Amino acid sequence: MKNNFFTIFITTTIIPILVLFYLLSSNYYSSHRTIFSVLLLIPVLSCIYIIRKNYLTGTKSALWNILSVIFGIGSLLLLYILYSLSNFGF
């Protein structure tokens, strides 16, 4: 089951965050705020899924819980910061 968590974590958390940072570095944010919202909500939902699945399967691995909580909270904070800056006028 740990390989399954690894695959889910890489494909639904790490890759969208890397794409997000690539798009941010190319000044793509000004006209496509919806894309950034989706790219930040995918990791949040996948982290919730990993935590729930980890609990339901009975493995209760602390590594996946910690990684999922850190990346989930980090994605939510980044979403808040991006919305705050875009509403501020940048």
PDB file as gemmi writes it, atoms N, CA and C in Angstrom:
CRYST1    1.000    1.000    1.000  90.00  90.00  90.00 P 1                      
ATOM      1  N   MET A   1       0.819  -1.196   0.000  1.00  0.00           N  
ATOM      2  CA  MET A   1       0.000   0.000   0.000  1.00  0.00           C  
ATOM      3  C   MET A   1       0.863   1.261   0.000  1.00  0.00           C  
ATOM      4  N   LYS A   2       2.098   1.150   0.499  1.00  0.00           N  
ATOM      5  CA  LYS A   2       2.949   2.329   0.555  1.00  0.00           C  
ATOM      6  C   LYS A   2       3.338   2.808  -0.836  1.00  0.00           C  
ATOM      7  N   ASN A   3       3.515   1.884  -1.782  1.00  0.00           N  
ATOM      8  CA  ASN A   3       3.801   2.298  -3.155  1.00  0.00           C  
ATOM      9  C   ASN A   3       2.617   3.034  -3.753  1.00  0.00           C  
ATOM     10  N   ASN A   4       1.414   2.627  -3.400  1.00  0.00           N  
ATOM     11  CA  ASN A   4       0.223   3.302  -3.881  1.00  0.00           C  
ATOM     12  C   ASN A   4       0.169   4.734  -3.334  1.00  0.00           C  
ATOM     13  N   PHE A   5       0.475   4.919  -2.057  1.00  0.00           N  
ATOM     14  CA  PHE A   5       0.517   6.261  -1.472  1.00  0.00           C  
ATOM     15  C   PHE A   5       1.591   7.103  -2.154  1.00  0.00           C  
ATOM     16  N   PHE A   6       2.720   6.496  -2.439  1.00  0.00           N  
ATOM     17  CA  PHE A   6       3.800   7.217  -3.098  1.00  0.00           C  
ATOM     18  C   PHE A   6       3.368   7.689  -4.481  1.00  0.00           C  
ATOM     19  N   THR A   7       2.732   6.824  -5.246  1.00  0.00           N  
ATOM     20  CA  THR A   7       2.277   7.179  -6.591  1.00  0.00           C  
ATOM     21  C   THR A   7       1.222   8.279  -6.536  1.00  0.00           C  
ATOM     22  N   ILE A   8       0.271   8.150  -5.641  1.00  0.00           N  
ATOM     23  CA  ILE A   8      -0.762   9.169  -5.494  1.00  0.00           C  
ATOM     24  C   ILE A   8      -0.150  10.490  -5.060  1.00  0.00           C  
ATOM     25  N   PHE A   9       0.774  10.441  -4.133  1.00  0.00           N  
ATOM     26  CA  PHE A   9       1.391  11.662  -3.617  1.00  0.00           C  
ATOM     27  C   PHE A   9       2.186  12.382  -4.702  1.00  0.00           C  
ATOM     28  N   ILE A  10       2.960  11.647  -5.472  1.00  0.00           N  
ATOM     29  CA  ILE A  10       3.772  12.267  -6.522  1.00  0.00           C  
ATOM     30  C   ILE A  10       2.887  12.852  -7.623  1.00  0.00           C  
ATOM     31  N   THR A  11       1.915  12.076  -8.099  1.00  0.00           N  
ATOM     32  CA  THR A  11       1.125  12.522  -9.247  1.00  0.00           C  
ATOM     33  C   THR A  11       0.105  13.595  -8.907  1.00  0.00           C  
ATOM     34  N   THR A  12      -0.423  13.609  -7.703  1.00  0.00           N  
ATOM     35  CA  THR A  12      -1.482  14.569  -7.391  1.00  0.00           C  
ATOM     36  C   THR A  12      -1.061  15.667  -6.430  1.00  0.00           C  
ATOM     37  N   THR A  13       0.139  15.606  -5.903  1.00  0.00           N  
ATOM     38  CA  THR A  13       0.586  16.665  -4.998  1.00  0.00           C  
ATOM     39  C   THR A  13       1.838  17.353  -5.526  1.00  0.00           C  
ATOM     40  N   ILE A  14       2.865  16.599  -5.808  1.00  0.00           N  
ATOM     41  CA  ILE A  14       4.140  17.186  -6.213  1.00  0.00           C  
ATOM     42  C   ILE A  14       4.069  17.773  -7.628  1.00  0.00           C  
ATOM     43  N   ILE A  15       3.527  17.025  -8.573  1.00  0.00           N  
ATOM     44  CA  ILE A  15       3.490  17.501  -9.963  1.00  0.00           C  
ATOM     45  C   ILE A  15       2.650  18.772 -10.115  1.00  0.00           C  
ATOM     46  N   PRO A  16       1.429  18.868  -9.546  1.00  0.00           N  
ATOM     47  CA  PRO A  16       0.702  20.144  -9.676  1.00  0.00           C  
ATOM     48  C   PRO A  16       1.423  21.324  -9.030  1.00  0.00           C  
ATOM     49  N   ILE A  17       2.120  21.100  -7.935  1.00  0.00           N  
ATOM     50  CA  ILE A  17       2.858  22.193  -7.297  1.00  0.00           C  
ATOM     51  C   ILE A  17       4.033  22.622  -8.164  1.00  0.00           C  
ATOM     52  N   LEU A  18       4.728  21.675  -8.786  1.00  0.00           N  
ATOM     53  CA  LEU A  18       5.821  22.028  -9.690  1.00  0.00           C  
ATOM     54  C   LEU A  18       5.315  22.781 -10.917  1.00  0.00           C  
ATOM     55  N   VAL A  19       4.185  22.357 -11.470  1.00  0.00           N  
ATOM     56  CA  VAL A  19       3.593  23.072 -12.603  1.00  0.00           C  
ATOM     57  C   VAL A  19       3.186  24.481 -12.181  1.00  0.00           C  
ATOM     58  N   LEU A  20       2.643  24.606 -10.996  1.00  0.00           N  
ATOM     59  CA  LEU A  20       2.253  25.917 -10.472  1.00  0.00           C  
ATOM     60  C   LEU A  20       3.446  26.849 -10.378  1.00  0.00           C  
ATOM     61  N   PHE A  21       4.544  26.387  -9.816  1.00  0.00           N  
ATOM     62  CA  PHE A  21       5.724  27.240  -9.692  1.00  0.00           C  
ATOM     63  C   PHE A  21       6.325  27.573 -11.054  1.00  0.00           C  
ATOM     64  N   TYR A  22       6.234  26.646 -12.000  1.00  0.00           N  
ATOM     65  CA  TYR A  22       6.708  26.946 -13.351  1.00  0.00           C  
ATOM     66  C   TYR A  22       5.865  28.054 -13.988  1.00  0.00           C  
ATOM     67  N   LEU A  23       4.558  27.962 -13.828  1.00  0.00           N  
ATOM     68  CA  LEU A  23       3.682  28.983 -14.398  1.00  0.00           C  
ATOM     69  C   LEU A  23       3.845  30.327 -13.692  1.00  0.00           C  
ATOM     70  N   LEU A  24       4.084  30.283 -12.397  1.00  0.00           N  
ATOM     71  CA  LEU A  24       4.325  31.531 -11.663  1.00  0.00           C  
ATOM     72  C   LEU A  24       5.606  32.200 -12.127  1.00  0.00           C  
ATOM     73  N   SER A  25       6.607  31.420 -12.441  1.00  0.00           N  
ATOM     74  CA  SER A  25       7.873  32.003 -12.874  1.00  0.00           C  
ATOM     75  C   SER A  25       7.787  32.599 -14.274  1.00  0.00           C  
ATOM     76  N   SER A  26       6.780  32.191 -15.045  1.00  0.00           N  
ATOM     77  CA  SER A  26       6.643  32.720 -16.396  1.00  0.00           C  
ATOM     78  C   SER A  26       5.587  33.826 -16.481  1.00  0.00           C  
ATOM     79  N   ASN A  27       5.200  34.411 -15.338  1.00  0.00           N  
ATOM     80  CA  ASN A  27       4.226  35.503 -15.273  1.00  0.00           C  
ATOM     81  C   ASN A  27       2.914  35.161 -15.963  1.00  0.00           C  
ATOM     82  N   TYR A  28       2.439  33.970 -15.749  1.00  0.00           N  
ATOM     83  CA  TYR A  28       1.209  33.472 -16.351  1.00  0.00           C  
ATOM     84  C   TYR A  28       0.006  33.744 -15.461  1.00  0.00           C  
ATOM     85  N   TYR A  29       0.233  34.219 -14.246  1.00  0.00           N  
ATOM     86  CA  TYR A  29      -0.818  34.313 -13.241  1.00  0.00           C  
ATOM     87  C   TYR A  29      -1.835  35.407 -13.523  1.00  0.00           C  
ATOM     88  N   SER A  30      -1.449  36.463 -14.154  1.00  0.00           N  
ATOM     89  CA  SER A  30      -2.314  37.624 -14.247  1.00  0.00           C  
ATOM     90  C   SER A  30      -3.644  37.341 -14.937  1.00  0.00           C  
ATOM     91  N   SER A  31      -3.683  36.441 -15.885  1.00  0.00           N  
ATOM     92  CA  SER A  31      -4.925  36.220 -16.610  1.00  0.00           C  
ATOM     93  C   SER A  31      -5.562  34.851 -16.362  1.00  0.00           C  
ATOM     94  N   HIS A  32      -4.922  33.985 -15.627  1.00  0.00           N  
ATOM     95  CA  HIS A  32      -5.433  32.624 -15.452  1.00  0.00           C  
ATOM     96  C   HIS A  32      -5.485  32.225 -13.977  1.00  0.00           C  
ATOM     97  N   ARG A  33      -6.247  32.947 -13.201  1.00  0.00           N  
ATOM     98  CA  ARG A  33      -6.335  32.682 -11.770  1.00  0.00           C  
ATOM     99  C   ARG A  33      -7.050  31.370 -11.477  1.00  0.00           C  
ATOM    100  N   THR A  34      -7.971  30.963 -12.328  1.00  0.00           N  
ATOM    101  CA  THR A  34      -8.704  29.721 -12.128  1.00  0.00           C  
ATOM    102  C   THR A  34      -7.790  28.513 -12.231  1.00  0.00           C  
ATOM    103  N   ILE A  35      -6.851  28.541 -13.144  1.00  0.00           N  
ATOM    104  CA  ILE A  35      -5.893  27.444 -13.294  1.00  0.00           C  
ATOM    105  C   ILE A  35      -5.080  27.280 -12.017  1.00  0.00           C  
ATOM    106  N   PHE A  36      -4.683  28.387 -11.416  1.00  0.00           N  
ATOM    107  CA  PHE A  36      -3.915  28.321 -10.184  1.00  0.00           C  
ATOM    108  C   PHE A  36      -4.751  27.793  -9.030  1.00  0.00           C  
ATOM    109  N   SER A  37      -6.013  28.150  -9.004  1.00  0.00           N  
ATOM    110  CA  SER A  37      -6.889  27.627  -7.960  1.00  0.00           C  
ATOM    111  C   SER A  37      -7.010  26.114  -8.059  1.00  0.00           C  
ATOM    112  N   VAL A  38      -7.196  25.617  -9.256  1.00  0.00           N  
ATOM    113  CA  VAL A  38      -7.313  24.172  -9.458  1.00  0.00           C  
ATOM    114  C   VAL A  38      -5.998  23.477  -9.124  1.00  0.00           C  
ATOM    115  N   LEU A  39      -4.879  24.078  -9.552  1.00  0.00           N  
ATOM    116  CA  LEU A  39      -3.575  23.474  -9.268  1.00  0.00           C  
ATOM    117  C   LEU A  39      -3.260  23.457  -7.779  1.00  0.00           C  
ATOM    118  N   LEU A  40      -3.887  24.307  -6.993  1.00  0.00           N  
ATOM    119  CA  LEU A  40      -3.674  24.281  -5.551  1.00  0.00           C  
ATOM    120  C   LEU A  40      -4.729  23.470  -4.813  1.00  0.00           C  
ATOM    121  N   LEU A  41      -5.888  23.292  -5.391  1.00  0.00           N  
ATOM    122  CA  LEU A  41      -6.911  22.481  -4.744  1.00  0.00           C  
ATOM    123  C   LEU A  41      -6.689  20.988  -4.957  1.00  0.00           C  
ATOM    124  N   ILE A  42      -6.059  20.620  -6.050  1.00  0.00           N  
ATOM    125  CA  ILE A  42      -5.762  19.203  -6.294  1.00  0.00           C  
ATOM    126  C   ILE A  42      -4.872  18.627  -5.186  1.00  0.00           C  
ATOM    127  N   PRO A  43      -3.765  19.294  -4.798  1.00  0.00           N  
ATOM    128  CA  PRO A  43      -2.961  18.738  -3.709  1.00  0.00           C  
ATOM    129  C   PRO A  43      -3.694  18.693  -2.368  1.00  0.00           C  
ATOM    130  N   VAL A  44      -4.539  19.668  -2.109  1.00  0.00           N  
ATOM    131  CA  VAL A  44      -5.288  19.671  -0.845  1.00  0.00           C  
ATOM    132  C   VAL A  44      -6.214  18.454  -0.795  1.00  0.00           C  
ATOM    133  N   LEU A  45      -6.952  18.229  -1.872  1.00  0.00           N  
ATOM    134  CA  LEU A  45      -7.868  17.087  -1.905  1.00  0.00           C  
ATOM    135  C   LEU A  45      -7.131  15.757  -1.882  1.00  0.00           C  
ATOM    136  N   SER A  46      -6.005  15.680  -2.556  1.00  0.00           N  
ATOM    137  CA  SER A  46      -5.255  14.424  -2.541  1.00  0.00           C  
ATOM    138  C   SER A  46      -4.640  14.158  -1.173  1.00  0.00           C  
ATOM    139  N   CYS A  47      -4.222  15.201  -0.476  1.00  0.00           N  
ATOM    140  CA  CYS A  47      -3.689  15.010   0.878  1.00  0.00           C  
ATOM    141  C   CYS A  47      -4.782  14.536   1.829  1.00  0.00           C  
ATOM    142  N   ILE A  48      -5.974  15.078   1.683  1.00  0.00           N  
ATOM    143  CA  ILE A  48      -7.098  14.603   2.492  1.00  0.00           C  
ATOM    144  C   ILE A  48      -7.397  13.141   2.176  1.00  0.00           C  
ATOM    145  N   TYR A  49      -7.341  12.786   0.903  1.00  0.00           N  
ATOM    146  CA  TYR A  49      -7.572  11.401   0.496  1.00  0.00           C  
ATOM    147  C   TYR A  49      -6.521  10.470   1.090  1.00  0.00           C  
ATOM    148  N   ILE A  50      -5.255  10.860   1.045  1.00  0.00           N  
ATOM    149  CA  ILE A  50      -4.182  10.011   1.571  1.00  0.00           C  
ATOM    150  C   ILE A  50      -4.342   9.818   3.075  1.00  0.00           C  
ATOM    151  N   ILE A  51      -4.664  10.888   3.793  1.00  0.00           N  
ATOM    152  CA  ILE A  51      -4.850  10.770   5.243  1.00  0.00           C  
ATOM    153  C   ILE A  51      -6.018   9.844   5.557  1.00  0.00           C  
ATOM    154  N   ARG A  52      -7.114  10.007   4.830  1.00  0.00           N  
ATOM    155  CA  ARG A  52      -8.294   9.171   5.067  1.00  0.00           C  
ATOM    156  C   ARG A  52      -8.009   7.715   4.717  1.00  0.00           C  
ATOM    157  N   LYS A  53      -7.377   7.488   3.563  1.00  0.00           N  
ATOM    158  CA  LYS A  53      -7.072   6.123   3.137  1.00  0.00           C  
ATOM    159  C   LYS A  53      -6.065   5.462   4.080  1.00  0.00           C  
ATOM    160  N   ASN A  54      -5.109   6.235   4.573  1.00  0.00           N  
ATOM    161  CA  ASN A  54      -4.127   5.727   5.520  1.00  0.00           C  
ATOM    162  C   ASN A  54      -4.817   5.278   6.808  1.00  0.00           C  
ATOM    163  N   TYR A  55      -5.795   6.034   7.231  1.00  0.00           N  
ATOM    164  CA  TYR A  55      -6.526   5.674   8.448  1.00  0.00           C  
ATOM    165  C   TYR A  55      -7.422   4.457   8.225  1.00  0.00           C  
ATOM    166  N   LEU A  56      -8.118   4.428   7.074  1.00  0.00           N  
ATOM    167  CA  LEU A  56      -9.068   3.341   6.823  1.00  0.00           C  
ATOM    168  C   LEU A  56      -8.398   2.001   6.535  1.00  0.00           C  
ATOM    169  N   THR A  57      -7.217   2.024   5.935  1.00  0.00           N  
ATOM    170  CA  THR A  57      -6.544   0.755   5.631  1.00  0.00           C  
ATOM    171  C   THR A  57      -5.887   0.139   6.861  1.00  0.00           C  
ATOM    172  N   GLY A  58      -5.713   0.921   7.882  1.00  0.00           N  
ATOM    173  CA  GLY A  58      -5.125   0.391   9.102  1.00  0.00           C  
ATOM    174  C   GLY A  58      -3.621   0.477   9.149  1.00  0.00           C  
ATOM    175  N   THR A  59      -2.972   1.002   8.106  1.00  0.00           N  
ATOM    176  CA  THR A  59      -1.514   1.106   8.136  1.00  0.00           C  
ATOM    177  C   THR A  59      -1.077   2.200   9.094  1.00  0.00           C  
ATOM    178  N   LYS A  60      -1.783   3.301   9.093  1.00  0.00           N  
ATOM    179  CA  LYS A  60      -1.524   4.430   9.984  1.00  0.00           C  
ATOM    180  C   LYS A  60      -0.044   4.814  10.017  1.00  0.00           C  
ATOM    181  N   SER A  61       0.513   4.967   8.846  1.00  0.00           N  
ATOM    182  CA  SER A  61       1.914   5.353   8.718  1.00  0.00           C  
ATOM    183  C   SER A  61       2.066   6.828   9.061  1.00  0.00           C  
ATOM    184  N   ALA A  62       2.951   7.117   9.985  1.00  0.00           N  
ATOM    185  CA  ALA A  62       3.165   8.503  10.411  1.00  0.00           C  
ATOM    186  C   ALA A  62       3.789   9.334   9.299  1.00  0.00           C  
ATOM    187  N   LEU A  63       4.614   8.717   8.461  1.00  0.00           N  
ATOM    188  CA  LEU A  63       5.262   9.437   7.367  1.00  0.00           C  
ATOM    189  C   LEU A  63       4.235  10.041   6.422  1.00  0.00           C  
ATOM    190  N   TRP A  64       3.248   9.253   5.993  1.00  0.00           N  
ATOM    191  CA  TRP A  64       2.260   9.759   5.047  1.00  0.00           C  
ATOM    192  C   TRP A  64       1.333  10.771   5.697  1.00  0.00           C  
ATOM    193  N   ASN A  65       1.040  10.590   6.968  1.00  0.00           N  
ATOM    194  CA  ASN A  65       0.221  11.589   7.661  1.00  0.00           C  
ATOM    195  C   ASN A  65       0.951  12.921   7.757  1.00  0.00           C  
ATOM    196  N   ILE A  66       2.211  12.894   8.121  1.00  0.00           N  
ATOM    197  CA  ILE A  66       2.982  14.130   8.275  1.00  0.00           C  
ATOM    198  C   ILE A  66       3.168  14.820   6.929  1.00  0.00           C  
ATOM    199  N   LEU A  67       3.573  14.067   5.904  1.00  0.00           N  
ATOM    200  CA  LEU A  67       3.753  14.659   4.574  1.00  0.00           C  
ATOM    201  C   LEU A  67       2.454  15.248   4.031  1.00  0.00           C  
ATOM    202  N   SER A  68       1.361  14.530   4.213  1.00  0.00           N  
ATOM    203  CA  SER A  68       0.084  15.010   3.706  1.00  0.00           C  
ATOM    204  C   SER A  68      -0.384  16.255   4.429  1.00  0.00           C  
ATOM    205  N   VAL A  69      -0.213  16.305   5.728  1.00  0.00           N  
ATOM    206  CA  VAL A  69      -0.619  17.493   6.488  1.00  0.00           C  
ATOM    207  C   VAL A  69       0.235  18.695   6.103  1.00  0.00           C  
ATOM    208  N   ILE A  70       1.537  18.499   5.990  1.00  0.00           N  
ATOM    209  CA  ILE A  70       2.429  19.614   5.643  1.00  0.00           C  
ATOM    210  C   ILE A  70       2.113  20.156   4.253  1.00  0.00           C  
ATOM    211  N   PHE A  71       1.993  19.276   3.263  1.00  0.00           N  
ATOM    212  CA  PHE A  71       1.713  19.736   1.904  1.00  0.00           C  
ATOM    213  C   PHE A  71       0.296  20.280   1.768  1.00  0.00           C  
ATOM    214  N   GLY A  72      -0.662  19.719   2.495  1.00  0.00           N  
ATOM    215  CA  GLY A  72      -2.031  20.227   2.444  1.00  0.00           C  
ATOM    216  C   GLY A  72      -2.141  21.627   3.027  1.00  0.00           C  
ATOM    217  N   ILE A  73      -1.536  21.845   4.187  1.00  0.00           N  
ATOM    218  CA  ILE A  73      -1.556  23.168   4.808  1.00  0.00           C  
ATOM    219  C   ILE A  73      -0.739  24.154   3.980  1.00  0.00           C  
ATOM    220  N   GLY A  74       0.387  23.699   3.448  1.00  0.00           N  
ATOM    221  CA  GLY A  74       1.195  24.568   2.595  1.00  0.00           C  
ATOM    222  C   GLY A  74       0.450  25.000   1.338  1.00  0.00           C  
ATOM    223  N   SER A  75      -0.308  24.092   0.740  1.00  0.00           N  
ATOM    224  CA  SER A  75      -1.089  24.435  -0.446  1.00  0.00           C  
ATOM    225  C   SER A  75      -2.196  25.422  -0.108  1.00  0.00           C  
ATOM    226  N   LEU A  76      -2.844  25.223   1.027  1.00  0.00           N  
ATOM    227  CA  LEU A  76      -3.880  26.173   1.441  1.00  0.00           C  
ATOM    228  C   LEU A  76      -3.298  27.554   1.725  1.00  0.00           C  
ATOM    229  N   LEU A  77      -2.147  27.607   2.372  1.00  0.00           N  
ATOM    230  CA  LEU A  77      -1.505  28.899   2.636  1.00  0.00           C  
ATOM    231  C   LEU A  77      -1.079  29.580   1.338  1.00  0.00           C  
ATOM    232  N   LEU A  78      -0.557  28.818   0.405  1.00  0.00           N  
ATOM    233  CA  LEU A  78      -0.167  29.389  -0.881  1.00  0.00           C  
ATOM    234  C   LEU A  78      -1.387  29.905  -1.641  1.00  0.00           C  
ATOM    235  N   LEU A  79      -2.487  29.181  -1.582  1.00  0.00           N  
ATOM    236  CA  LEU A  79      -3.720  29.635  -2.210  1.00  0.00           C  
ATOM    237  C   LEU A  79      -4.186  30.948  -1.588  1.00  0.00           C  
ATOM    238  N   TYR A  80      -4.135  31.040  -0.267  1.00  0.00           N  
ATOM    239  CA  TYR A  80      -4.527  32.266   0.427  1.00  0.00           C  
ATOM    240  C   TYR A  80      -3.610  33.434   0.046  1.00  0.00           C  
ATOM    241  N   ILE A  81      -2.319  33.185  -0.006  1.00  0.00           N  
ATOM    242  CA  ILE A  81      -1.363  34.251  -0.348  1.00  0.00           C  
ATOM    243  C   ILE A  81      -1.580  34.729  -1.784  1.00  0.00           C  
ATOM    244  N   LEU A  82      -1.782  33.804  -2.710  1.00  0.00           N  
ATOM    245  CA  LEU A  82      -1.992  34.201  -4.105  1.00  0.00           C  
ATOM    246  C   LEU A  82      -3.272  35.003  -4.279  1.00  0.00           C  
ATOM    247  N   TYR A  83      -4.336  34.601  -3.587  1.00  0.00           N  
ATOM    248  CA  TYR A  83      -5.575  35.369  -3.674  1.00  0.00           C  
ATOM    249  C   TYR A  83      -5.446  36.719  -2.998  1.00  0.00           C  
ATOM    250  N   SER A  84      -4.736  36.788  -1.904  1.00  0.00           N  
ATOM    251  CA  SER A  84      -4.546  38.054  -1.214  1.00  0.00           C  
ATOM    252  C   SER A  84      -3.762  39.034  -2.087  1.00  0.00           C  
ATOM    253  N   LEU A  85      -2.700  38.555  -2.715  1.00  0.00           N  
ATOM    254  CA  LEU A  85      -1.907  39.425  -3.564  1.00  0.00           C  
ATOM    255  C   LEU A  85      -2.669  39.852  -4.811  1.00  0.00           C  
ATOM    256  N   SER A  86      -3.477  38.956  -5.379  1.00  0.00           N  
ATOM    257  CA  SER A  86      -4.187  39.332  -6.583  1.00  0.00           C  
ATOM    258  C   SER A  86      -5.313  40.313  -6.272  1.00  0.00           C  
ATOM    259  N   ASN A  87      -5.917  40.218  -5.106  1.00  0.00           N  
ATOM    260  CA  ASN A  87      -6.942  41.180  -4.721  1.00  0.00           C  
ATOM    261  C   ASN A  87      -6.332  42.498  -4.279  1.00  0.00           C  
ATOM    262  N   PHE A  88      -5.088  42.489  -3.901  1.00  0.00           N  
ATOM    263  CA  PHE A  88      -4.403  43.703  -3.483  1.00  0.00           C  
ATOM    264  C   PHE A  88      -4.073  44.604  -4.666  1.00  0.00           C  
ATOM    265  N   GLY A  89      -3.926  44.012  -5.831  1.00  0.00           N  
ATOM    266  CA  GLY A  89      -3.693  44.801  -7.021  1.00  0.00           C  
ATOM    267  C   GLY A  89      -2.420  44.474  -7.754  1.00  0.00           C  
ATOM    268  N   PHE A  90      -1.732  43.432  -7.355  1.00  0.00           N  
ATOM    269  CA  PHE A  90      -0.491  43.063  -8.048  1.00  0.00           C  
ATOM    270  C   PHE A  90      -0.785  42.285  -9.281  1.00  0.00           C  
TER     271      PHE A  90                                                      
END                                                                             
